[in-house]
């Protein structure tokens, strides 16, 4: 079942991967500790068959874990592997076989002689077998989200299924099609401590995790209302393995021996486990108890499709004169969205430190429309709008910290150095933004970097006036400079690290307070490990050059 998602999480990512506005709950169970029968109870019968599901029900397990795939003709069937070779008398990939071809196959365990004939079941048959008897842990291998959810609804099983995700794209589809479906996943590579786990969990809404065994990380997951279901399945599972897992404070165990595990738990009086009872936690409490208010889609201009809107996060205990931080999203000036601003950073800045935080949309380049300078005009508009309303809401509308990722970092620097005629910007936090678009060495002909800039400007010539007008470094002088901190990946393939290095040198030569943080192995964006360091250094910088009070 387990497959750790290896995709790097891009903090301040170019796409908004996650949403926070809906709530989901795990299926109800009789006991606080859930027992999950891995691929059914397949000790006696072949895995992922109706027979293995019936054995799991008989064992007393709370969930049966099954693997879902789509046939060539669009039917949903159970099969762990991409091919049918290991578990049937046939050959070929599931997605290249029709339902009729798959149903004609005999399922067998190649290590056992089977007297009975077993078949590959359809998902509809699985739902029927499980309804009212056992919950489904659906390992979503390679299937259609809409069709899967349609069948779950048709069976009246919305409250008996939790879905395990194998990729970020699956997350997006499930949250779009079925926002209240409880989701399970593994933490991505590189998440090795509780701080990194906090960042991971802040990027989206997951109801259960399956691949952490560090006690502190389990506690962190639980603090976020996320259950931990540990995988212990193996041929030599024993009581000592189960007991060790229980001592870590988990909420579930996935096993190859559900009957034996249930017997052990019952005899030891451990059917409710030793971990926290998350079933009694109000999933809405942390939203009701937030220390700040969220105001969504505030219009500051007339561009269509929410392009001239921003989200504001205002402390409940708003202090008179509270300072404003404005975040500008990335996306190559043609994509991205204000909602990419990390929730954990909002919690820290608005909830704990008392800043008023705004995250803006701006006009995106579409074909030949909305090219530069539309974006910098929008930054000016939103600042004017926020400043205009400052007295009404009693925050400080005369000072700003600008913060941006990638294209947003570029716009933050460009506005601060080249367009802030009122000298309102007091500091800039740049996350891997380009600084000099006239530097041909970092945008060779035909490269992604070059094509994105040409699309943005509508101009190929690096010596053209518009290219110069869009280059923050060329506006930087002793008079225009503000304290600036730059974060950059040493192996960034899109915005070469020399962009940050060159701007930092100029800031230093001008004796402007500045800091450059290079992460040698990072690319365009940051892994969780680097993001923790970015977060810490960013807050330290703000405390020094733009304190909340």
N, C-alpha and C positions, 0 to 999 in steps of 0.2 A: 504493500500500500504506500509506504512512505516514499516520498520523492521530494527532497528539499529544493525549493525554488532557488536557482542560482543567479537569477537576474539581480544586478545591483539596484538597490533602492536609490533613486536620485532625489536627494533632499533638495527642496526647491526645484522639483523636476519640471521638465518641459511640458508634460501633460498632467492634467489633474487625474491621478489614478484613483483616488479614494474620495468617498463622500461620507458625511457624518450625520445626516439629517434624519435617518430612519432608525428604528430599533428592531432587533430580532431577539428571540429567546430560544434556547435549546429545548428540544422536546422534553416533556415531563417524564420523570422516571420514579419508580417506587422508592429507590434508594439514592442516597446522595453520591455514592461512588458508582460510576457506571462501568459495567463489564461489556466489552465490545468483542464479539466473535469475529476474528479475522477471516474474511472470505467465507463466512459461515463456519459451522463446526465441521472442519474438513478432516478430522482424524479418521473417521469411519467411512466417509463418502467424499466424492470429488468436490473441490472448491467451486464456489459460485454457481451452485446448482440449487434447485428447489429443495432437494433432499438435504443439502448442507444448511439451508435456511431453517428447515424444520427441525434439524438437530440442534441448531443454535437456540431456537425457541424452547425446545425441550430442556436445554441445559440451564435455563434461567437467566441467560444473558439479557442485557438491556438493549443492546444494539447488535445488528448484524452488519458487518462491513462487506460491501460488494463493489465491484468495479464495472463502470458503464462505458460502453462504446457504441458507435453507430455503424450500421451495415452500409453496404454500397447503395442499397435502395432506401436508406433513411430510417430504418427501424432501430430501436434501442435494445441492446442485448447485453448480457453479462459476460465479461471476459477480462481477465487481468492483463494478459500480454497483448501486444499489438497484433500478434498472429495467433492462429488456433493450433499451431504445431504442437506445443507442449501438452495441452490438455485434451486434445481430441485425436481422432483417427484421420483427420484431414490436414491440409496445408494451406497457407495463404494468410494474408492480413484481413482482419475483420472488415475494414473499410473497403476492401476489394471483393468481398463476397456478399451475395444477396442473402436475405433472411431465409429463403427456402434452402439455399446451399448450406447455411449454418445449422438450420434445424435438422438437416439430414445427417449431421455428424454425430458420432457417439463420443460422449465425454468419458474420460477415464484417467485415473492416476497411473502414469506409466510405471510407477514403482509397485503397483498392486494389481492383482488379478481381480477384475470386477465381474461378478455374475449378473448383476443388474445392468440395465441400459439406462444411462443418464443423458440428458440433452441440455444444450445451451438454452437457458430461459430468456424470454423477453422481459423487458422492464415491467410491462403491464402485469405479467404473471408474478413477478417478484412483489409488486405492490399489493396484489391480491393476497398473496401468501402471508405478508407481514401485517396487514391492516388489523389494528386492535390487538396484536400479539407481541410485536417487537418493533423497536425503532430502527430506522435505516441510516447507516453511516455510508453515504454515497461517495465513493472515490470516483470523482468525475474525470475519467481518463481522456476520452476523445468523443464528445457527443454534442448534440445541439441543445443549447440551454432552453430555448423557447419550447421545443417539443418535450423536453424532460419535465419542465415545470407544468406544462399543459397536462401531461399524464399524471403528475402528482396531484394536481387540482381535481382532475376527473375522478381519481380514486378517493378523494377526500382525505388525503394524507399530508396536507401542508404542515400539520403539527407533529408529524412522526418522522420527518426526514431532516438530516443535517448534511451539508455538502462539503466534501473535502476538495480543495482547489489545488491544482498543479501549476498554475501560472497566474500572473497578474492580469492577463487578458481575460481569463475566466472570471476573476473577481469583478471586473468592470461589467461583464455581461450579466452575471448573476445579480449584482446590485441594481442593474438597470431593469432587468426582466422581473425579478422577484426580490425587491428590496428588503422584505422581512424574512427571507429564508436564512436560517442560521448557517454560518460558514465556518469551516475548519481549515487550517493550513499549517505549514511548517515555517519557522523563521528562516530567512534567507541566509546564505553563507556570509560570514563576517559578523553576525550578531552573536557575541560571546559573553556579554555581561549584562547586568540589569539596566545600565544606562543606555546601551545600544538597543536593548529590547524596548525600553520606553519610547525611543525614537521610532522603532518599527511599528509599535502598536499605535502611536499617535498618527500614523499615516493612513489608517483605515479602521474599519470596524469588523473585528473578527470575534467569534463567540468561543472558539476553542483552538488551542495549539497542541501539537502532538510530538514535537521533537526537542523539548528542553528537559534537562534533568538536574540542572543546578538549582539548589534550594532557593537561593536569593532571586533567581530569575523566575522561578515558579511563583514566589511571593509577589513579585512585580506584576506578573500576568494577572494574578488574582486581585491585586490592588486595582487593576484596570477592568475588573469584572470579566476577565477571560479565564475560562477553565483550561486545565492542562490534563490531557489524556495521554498517558505514556505508552509507547509501543514496547512491549516486552516479548513479543511472539518469537518462539523458537522451539526446536524439538525437545530441548532439555530444560524447559521452564520448570521451576520448582518453587517451593514455599519461600525460600530465602530470597529469591529474585522478587517475588511479589511483595514480601515484607519490606525489602529495601526501597522499592518503589513507593509503597504506602507512606513510609517515614518521611518522604520528601514533601508531603502535603498535596498530592495530586487529587484530581476529581474523577479520574477514569483510567482504566487499564485495557489496552487492546492485546488480545491473547490468541494463541493457537489452541489453547486448551480451556475453553470457557466452562465446561462442566466441572473440571477439577478446580479451577479458580473460584467458581461460585461456592463449591463445597468447602474449600479452605476458608473463604471469607465468612461464610455462615458459621462454621464451627468455631472460629476465633472471635466471633462477635464483631467483625470488621466490615460488615456489608455496607455501612455508611462511610467507610474509610477513615482516614485521620486528617484529611485536608479540610479547608474551609467549605462551608455550605453556601455555594454561590446561588443555589436555587432560591434562597431567602433574600438575596440582594435585589433591591429595587433598581432595575436597569436605567430608570429615568432620573435617579437621585443625583448623579453627578452632573446632569444637565440642569436640573432645577437649582442645584446648589452652586452653580458656577459663579465666580466672583466678577463676572462681566456680562454685559448685554451684547447681543449681536443684532446689528441692523444691516439687512441685506439689500443689495441692488439699489443703493441711493443714486439717483441720477444727478450728474453734474454737467451734462451736455446733451446734445440731440442726436448723436449717432445711433443707428438702429442696432437691434440685437444685443442689447445690454453692453455695447462696446464703450459707452460713456457712463459707466456705473462703478461704484465702489462699495465694498463691505466695510463696516466700522465695528470695532470692538471697544466698548466703553466700560471702564471699571464701574461697578456698582457704587463703590465709595469714591466717586470722582472728586479729586481735590481741585480747588480753584487754581487755574493756571497749569493744569496737567499738560505735559508735552505730547506732541504728536509724532508718531513714526509712520511713514508712508512706504508701503511695499509695492514694487513694480515687478510684475511677473515676467518670466522668460518665454521662449518659444520661437526664436528666430524672427521676431517682429510680425510673424504671420500665424502664430498659434499660441496656445497657453491660455490661462484663465486666472483671475484673481483668487479663486478657491484653492490654488496650489499652496498658499501660505500655510505652513505647518501648524496644526492645532496646538502642538506642544509649545511652540514658540508664542502663539497667542496667549495660551494659559500663563506663560511666564511673564510676558511683557505687559499684557492688560490685566490679567488676573492677580498676579503677585506683585508687580512693580508699579502699577498705576499709570502706565502710558495709555494714551488713546491711540489705537492702532487702526490704520486704514490700509486696505489692499485693493488696488485699482485695476480695472480693465482699461484698455485704450484701443483705438482703432487699429485693426489688423490689416496687413497688406493682403489684398485679394486680387490676383491677376495684376492689373495695372492701377488698381484703386488703393487709396489710403497710403501711398508711399510717403516716405520722409519728406517734410517735417511733421506730418500729422500726429505722430506719436509724442513728440516733444511738446507740441501744442496742447495735447490732452493732459500731459503732466502739469503744464502751467494752469490749465483750466481747473483741474481737481484741487490744486493748492489754493487757487483763488477762491473756490467754492468753500473749502474747509475753513479758510481764513475768515471769510465773510460771516460764517455762522459761529465763530468762536465766542463772541460775547453772549450770544443766546444760550449756549451750552456751558459756558464758563471754563473752557480749556484755553490753552495758549495757542493762538492762531498766528503767532509771529515767528515761531521757531519750528524747524522740522529736521528730523533725521530721515534721509532717503536710503532705502535698502532695496536691492534688486538682484535677481539671479539671471545670468546670461544676458539676453537682450535687455532685461530689466535693469541689470547692473550698468549696462551701457547708457541707458536713458537716465538713470540716477546720476551718474557722473557727468553726463552731458548737460543736464539741467543745472546741476550745482555749479559747474565751472563756466558754463556759457550762457545761461538764461536766467539766472537768479538775480535779477536786477535789484530786488529789495533786500538781498543778503539774508534771507530767511533760513537757508539750509546751514545747519551747524556741523553736520558730519555726514559722511557717506559710508555705507557698508556695501562693498561690491563682492558679489559671488560669481567668479569666472566670467565677467563681462568683457567684451572687446573695448579697447581704448583708443586705437588708431586705425581707422579703416583705410588710410592711405598707404599703409605698410604692405606692399605687394608680397613681401617675403612670407607672410603668414596666410596669404590667400592666393595660392598659385592658380593659374587658369584651369578651369574645369573642376576644381575642388568643391566640396560641399560648402566650405567657408566662403569661397568666392561667389558661388551661385546664390547663396543666401543674401549676401551683401548687395549683389546686383539686383536681386528681386526687391530688396528693401529700398534701394536708392533709385532704381531705374537707370543706372549709369555704371558702365564698366571702367571708365578711366579713373585711376587712383589719384590723378592730379586734378580732376574736375572740382569745381568750387563746392558742389553739393557733398562730395566725399569729404572734403575738408570741414565743411559745416557740420558733418555728422561724426566728427572725431573728437571725443572729449579731451584727449591729450593736447590737442592743438589750441584749446581754450585755456589751458592751465597756466596761470601766472601767479605771482606772489599775491596779487590783489584778488584773484578769483578763487584761489585754492581754499579748501576747507579740510579739516582733519579727515583722513580717509584710511580705511582698513580694507585690504584686498585678500581674498581667498582664491586659490587657484590649484588645479590639478597639474602635476608635472608632466603628465602624458595626455593632456587635453588635445584631442584630434581636431576639434572644431575651432576653439579659440586658443591659439598657441600661448604657452605660459610666458613667452617673451613680452606679450602685451601687458601683463601685470608687472613684470620686472622693469620694463621701460618706464611705465608710469610711476612706479615706486621710486626709481632713480631720480626722476624729475621732481617728485614731491620732496625727496631728501635734499636735492640740490637747492630747492627753494626754502628749505628748513621749515617745511610744513609737517605738523605731527602726522605720522603715517606708519603703517605696519603692513608687512607682506607675509602671508602665511602660505607656503607652498607644500602640497602633499604629493611627494614624488611619484607614487604609484597610482594616483587617482586620475580619472579622465574628465569628461565634461559632466560635472555633478560630483556627488560624494557618496561613498559607502557609509553604512551606519557607524563604523568605527571612526572615520574621519569626521562625520557629522557631529558626533559628540564633542570633539575638540573644537570644531567650528562654533558650535553653540556656546561653549564655555568662553572662548576668546571674544566672541561677539558681545556677550553680556559684559565682560570685563571692560571692553572698549567703550560701550555705551555708558557704563558707570563713570568712566573717567571723562569722556568728552560730551556726553549728553545725558546726564543723570535725570532720573524721572522727577526728582524734587530739587 
